[in-house]
């Protein structure tokens, strides 16, 4: 049987280091060595733009970002789906 992992991470809007409100969530699923990341946001206040999506890895005392791609935002709503090798996220060497 193939290995299966899933978790959800919530996305919040911060202003001046204070949480203002929730904007959405990201669902990460790893099955059989393939990783799928779905990002859903609403109420962003933006339209007609693309925002970059990153995964962050804690490395010693620093955070390193791994670029996933861009998410188009229309009428305050953005949705993106990224698929990749779960053993090497976007060629970063991270699992």
C-alpha positions as CSV (number, residue, x, y, z in Angstrom):
1,X,0.0,0.0,0.0
2,X,1.4,3.4,-0.9
3,X,2.2,6.0,1.8
4,X,-0.5,8.7,2.3
5,X,-0.3,12.0,4.2
6,X,-2.6,15.0,4.2
7,X,-2.8,18.2,6.2
8,X,-4.4,21.6,6.1
9,X,-2.7,24.9,6.8
10,X,-4.7,28.1,7.3
11,X,-3.8,31.4,5.6
12,X,-4.2,34.6,7.6
13,X,-3.8,38.2,6.8
14,X,-1.3,40.0,9.0
15,X,-0.8,43.8,9.3
16,X,2.0,45.2,11.5
17,X,2.7,41.7,13.0
18,X,-1.0,41.3,14.1
19,X,-3.4,38.8,12.7
20,X,-6.3,40.7,11.0
21,X,-8.4,37.8,9.6
22,X,-8.4,34.5,7.8
23,X,-8.0,34.5,4.0
24,X,-8.3,30.8,3.3
25,X,-6.4,27.6,3.5
26,X,-3.9,25.3,1.8
27,X,-4.4,21.5,1.5
28,X,-1.3,19.4,1.1
29,X,-1.5,15.8,0.1
30,X,1.3,13.3,-0.5
31,X,0.4,10.0,-2.0
32,X,2.6,7.5,-3.6
33,X,5.5,9.9,-3.9
34,X,3.4,12.6,-5.6
35,X,2.6,15.9,-3.8
36,X,-0.4,18.0,-4.5
37,X,-0.9,21.4,-3.0
38,X,-4.2,23.3,-3.3
39,X,-4.4,26.9,-2.2
40,X,-7.8,28.6,-1.7
41,X,-8.1,32.3,-0.8
42,X,-11.1,34.7,-0.6
43,X,-11.6,38.3,0.5
44,X,-8.0,39.3,-0.4
45,X,-9.1,42.8,-1.6
46,X,-7.2,42.4,-4.9
47,X,-8.2,41.7,-8.4
48,X,-6.4,41.3,-11.7
49,X,-3.0,40.3,-10.1
50,X,-1.0,37.1,-9.5
51,X,0.6,36.4,-6.2
52,X,3.6,34.1,-5.7
53,X,3.1,30.9,-3.7
54,X,6.0,29.5,-1.5
55,X,6.5,26.6,0.8
56,X,8.8,27.5,3.7
57,X,11.4,25.2,5.3
58,X,13.0,25.9,8.7
59,X,16.8,25.5,8.2
60,X,18.6,26.0,11.5
61,X,17.6,29.5,12.6
62,X,16.4,30.6,9.1
63,X,13.4,30.1,6.9
64,X,14.1,29.2,3.3
65,X,11.3,29.6,0.7
66,X,10.7,27.2,-2.2
67,X,8.8,28.9,-5.0
68,X,5.7,26.9,-6.2
69,X,4.3,29.2,-8.8
70,X,1.8,32.1,-9.1
71,X,-1.8,32.2,-8.2
72,X,-4.1,34.5,-10.2
73,X,-6.5,36.6,-8.1
74,X,-9.8,37.9,-9.5
75,X,-12.5,39.7,-7.5
76,X,-10.6,39.0,-4.3
77,X,-10.5,35.2,-4.9
78,X,-7.5,33.1,-5.7
79,X,-7.1,29.4,-6.3
80,X,-4.1,27.4,-7.3
81,X,-3.1,23.8,-7.6
82,X,0.5,22.6,-7.8
83,X,1.6,19.0,-8.4
84,X,5.2,17.8,-8.0
85,X,7.5,15.0,-6.9
86,X,7.0,14.6,-3.1
87,X,10.7,13.6,-2.6
88,X,12.1,16.7,-4.3
89,X,9.7,19.7,-4.0
90,X,10.2,21.8,-7.2
91,X,13.8,20.6,-7.5
92,X,14.7,22.1,-4.1
93,X,16.0,18.8,-2.6
94,X,13.4,19.1,0.2
95,X,10.7,16.4,0.9
